[in-house]
Amino acid sequence: MAAHPVDEKLPALKMATSGLQHVAAMYAGVVAPPLIVGAAIGLSATDLTFLTGACLFTAGLATFLQTLGFWKIGARLPFVNGVTFAGVAPMTAIVASTEDKSDALPVIFGAVIVAGLLGFLAAPVFCKAVRFFPPVVTGSVITLIGVSLLPVAFGWAQGPDPRADDYGSTTYLTLAGVTLLIVLLLRRFTRGFVKQIAVLLGLIAGTLIAIPFGVTDFSPVGEADVVGFPTPFHFGAPQFQLAAILSLCVVMVVSMTESTADMLALGEIVERPADERTIAAGLRADTLGSAISPLFNGFMCSAFAQNIGLVAMTRIRSRYVVATGGGFLVLMGLCPMAASLIAVVPRPVLGGAGVVLFGSVAASGIQTLVRAGLDKDNNVLIVAVSLAVGIIPITAPEFYHAFPETAKIVLDSGISTGCVTAVVLNLLFNHLGRGREAQDVTHPMEAGEEIAAVH
């Protein structure tokens, strides 16, 4: 009996290039949090490089846990794990509230360790929420994941620095557009392996095209060390402060919610639906990876939604491909010069490729919604309201400005708020008071009573 595509081991060259494509897709997302937090602390260039390398190294370890797994740990799906962006705001808040900035990272690391261990213990209970994720919920959440990621691609397309005068210049936008066009042409007019690595080829071509415009910066390669290791507790032993721990425990809940949605999304895409057991194992990998990460000076880890788009687009579903990408991340953490090669790719070029990647996630969500029974009045309302709530942080970033900072950690995540809304509405409309069956509609605003009269 042939192995499921998720468990298929591809030829070495295909495995390596496809794995590298996953790294290219998520690299910016991994290095952004340490750069932001490190800048808030005021780390030197050397320490900032060290912190970034450590986050790449720990992302690789967490990816191994998720893809290869052991015992009851790891979803064993093609999942890339890395530093969650949900923790950036509370971590910078911890930095701001710490008088001695040299204590900021030890306080953050201590809080991440506790949050990770508590999340690990809670995984078997948390996974039972899968029963509340029918297609109408998962489709809404998957669509929100893609829509929430698209602004990241648009930001990349405008340039590396929002404060710069040339941010959003025609040069940057043209480079993004050309990269997008190259990826589309490769997907349309090539076949086989070349078609599958179209994003990677688009990134390489876009980087080369950017050289004459002075956008490609090779200086990081010359300045980087050849060998480096993230020495355990380089910034000091972990410190445990209650306020910081509570803050990052909230982030852990948000991260576990998003990871659950991501696992459900990827399960649909690779045609191996994620059940309670798979989700519990995946959450254990997320939380254990987070608990181990501070040992090597890394932050909280979670599944990376942008790589789901890459799986959906390339149809390469092997978890061993993603594990190979995890190996590249570990090597980058051990070899700063290798990590700097990915850093050479200009942000606008990443933005052009990101439009395809993140848009593919949203398209996968729409495909799931097609099977969700949108001819039912109840389901149309669930999708309509959950999508509306989920895009609030995107369309109105200051909408929740009057709420406490702890609440904003959750509310500013459109994926989490949209997910909770979809689950609650599904319970309300499709489970509670089941005497009133959902009715067929031709328009979401059509009155239920009138439909009942027709039937």
C-alpha angles and dihedrals in degrees: 000000000000118000119254110260088248090062096040119122111215129205113286097252093047090046092051098046094043091048090049089052089058090051091050090051095053104029096097091049092054098047098041098074096051090045091052096044093041091052090050090054092045097239119181119252090257094052091044091054089048092051092049092049090049091054091051090050094049091045087058092050092049090049090054090052091051101043104033100022131170134227107345093335123105132037089234090221127124093274126151114208126201146139111321115232090212089079097056097085097048092043092053088047089054089050091051092050095048112092096199104050090201087070094052098087094044089052091049092047092050091051092048091052093052094043090049094050093047090048090051091055092046096049097093090054097039092052092063087076087081090090087066092058108082118161093276089059099038092046091052092047095046090050090050091051090057095042091048091052096049094077087058090058091046090051092050091049091059095057144272100286123044089196094057121104092234094052107133092012121161089251093059094042091048091052090051091048093048091050090050090049092050091052091049093048092049090050091049103042105029133070141209120356096000090054091050094054094043092123093054091047090047091053092050093047092046091050092051092047090051093058097082089050091057092240097116111083116198095176094099089065093054094045098046124097119242096226131026137152128206097240110215113261092000091163095044139284116308117271122208117218120170098222092051092046093051091048094053092042086063088050089050091055090050091047093049090049092052092044090052090053091046092051091050090049095049092044089058093047096050092039094241103109114217111241129188092276093051093047092048090051091046093050090049088055092049094048097040089049088052093049092050095042097078090056086070094035096263133133136236113308132213140160116290112234094197091068090057086066090053091052090048093050101042096036088218098140102171114128088206089066089058090044087056087053087053088054090054089051091053091049091050089053089052095041113043090186091061090049090052091060090068089045088062091072105101116240094239089056089053088049093055092051091043092062089064095041098047094037088056090059091054090047090053089054091052090051089054091049090054087065093044098085101253089175085082120090093220095053093048090055092047092053094042096052098038092051091047092051092044096055094049093095089050100047098031108026093176095049093110097037093123094056124096116271092247092055091046090060087069100031094051090060105084091189092058097043092044091048094050091046093051092048093048094046091047089054091046098047104028105030112025114072094004090182088090104067121206112263131218116257136183095202130029092233095052113121115252094217093056091050090051090053091052092051 
